[in-house]
């Protein structure tokens, strides 16, 4: 699997946390839902590991995400990750969308990745997932991205399956508030 595809997939992984466009969420979202989102405002740093299918080698992934207060009902996100000399950036918004009765993270990156990740709440934890993410017209890969907001910590996971070879690349990146 080419490093370019790994880099594109890494961009998709933070897509699950971010939105490029700012959308408006109805102001009647639950107070507890808004408070949960706001608890993640701040600067976060992550260091994790990616195992590349092409080489079987492990690579260090370094990331930072900054969540900002974007008004009563949403938080903004800007993020950046580095893997094997490639820098990936993303931005977006995370909100509770009362109309849909769910959390949504809308995001884009410095590549063609953009999309919406759906969040599910369990107590004071949020889990966002996005599956079968595609870049441009590239359908050679199946990409799954997960973002967990648990007990004041963030963990990002992704899996990339190269359809032709069957090779799978994975990454897990835990974040701490700095």
N, C-alpha and C positions, 0 to 999 in steps of 0.2 A: 504494500500500500504506500502510495507516495506521501511524503511529508506534507505536501500541499493539502491533501485530503484530511490528514490528521489536524492540521492547523485550522482548516475550515470546520471540522467537527468540534474542535475546542471552542471555536467561536459560537457554535450552536449550543454548547453546553451552558453558557451563561445567558443564552437567549431565554432559557427557562426562568430567568430572574428579572428580565428587563423588557422595557417597551420604548420604542423610539418616538412614537407619537404620544402626545398627552391627550388622554381622553377624560371626559368628565364622568364622575360617578355620582349618582344621586346622593344628596346630602342626608338621606335617611338611613344610610348604612348603620349597622349596629355599633354602639359606642365601644363595646368590647372588641369588635373586629378592627375598628380604627386604632384602638390602643395597642392591639397586637401588632399591627403593621408599623406603627410609630416606634415600637420597642426596638426595631432594627435600624433606625436612623443612626448614622455614624459611619466611621471608617473601618473597613474590614480588610484583613490581610490573610491570604491563603497560600499554603505550600503543600503540594501533593505530588502524586506520582502517576504517570501515564505509562502503560505497557503497550508498546507498538507492535501490531501484528506483523508488520513488514520485516522487523529485525528481531523481535522477541525481547528487545532491550527495554529497560525501564528508563524513563526520562523524568527529570524534575519539572514540575509546572509551578510557576510563581504567579499569583494573582492578587489584585486589589479590587475591592468594590466599595463604592461610596454611595450610601443611601442618604437622600436628603428629604426634608419635609417640604412637600409641594402643595401644601394647603390642607384643609380639614380632612379630606377623604382619600389621600393617596401619598405615596412616596416615590421619589425618582431614584434612578440608579444609573451610575456610570461605572464601568468596569474595564479592566485591562488584564490580560494574561500573557505570559511569555513561556514558550515551549520551543526548544531546539532552535533558538535564534529568531523565532517568529513572534511578533507582537500582535495580539488580537484585542480589539476594543469593541465595546457594546454600550448601549444606553437604552433606557426605557422607563416605564412606570409600572408600579404594582399597586393594585387597589382591590377593594371588595366591591363587586358589582351587584348591588341589591337586586336589580332586574333579573339577573341570571342566578342569584343566590349562590354566588361563588367568588373566590378570589381569582384574579386574572393578572398575569404579568405579560405585558405587551412590549416587544423589544425588537431591536435591529442591531446589526454589527457592521464593521468596516468591510464585510464581504456581502454577499447577496442574501445572507440569512436574515430572516425576519419572521415573526410569528407571535402566537399567543400560547402561553403555558397556563394550564388550568390548575388552580390550587385547591386543595382539600384541607379543611381544618380538623384536627383531632385534639381537643383540649386547648392547650396553648402552643400547639405545634402546627406548622403548615408544611404540606408536601406539594410541590409543583412537579408536573411531568409533561414531557413533550416527546412523542414518538414519531418515527419516520420523517424526520426533518430532512429536507433536501436543499441543495445549493444549486442555483441556476437550473440547468436541465440535466443535472448529474443524478442519475438514479442507480449508480453503481453501489451505493451504500445505504444501509438502514441505520439510522442514528436514533438513539434514545437518550434523553437528557432528564436528569432528576435534580431538584433543588429542595433541600430540607432545611427548614427553619425550626430548630428544636432547642428548647431550654436555653435560649439566648445564644445559640451557636448556629453556624451555617455549614452545610456540607453539600458539595456539588459532585454528582456522579455522571459519567457518560459511558455509553457503549457504542462502538461503531463496527458494524458487520460489513465486510467487503463481500458483496454478493457472488462475484466470480470465483474468488479463491476460498471463501468461507472463513478467512482470517478475521479475528476480532481484536480490536484495540479497546482498552478500557482506561478510565482515569477516575481517581477519587481525590477530591481536594477539600480538606477541612479549613474553615476560616475562623479567625478570632478577631474580636473587636480590638482595635488599636487605640 
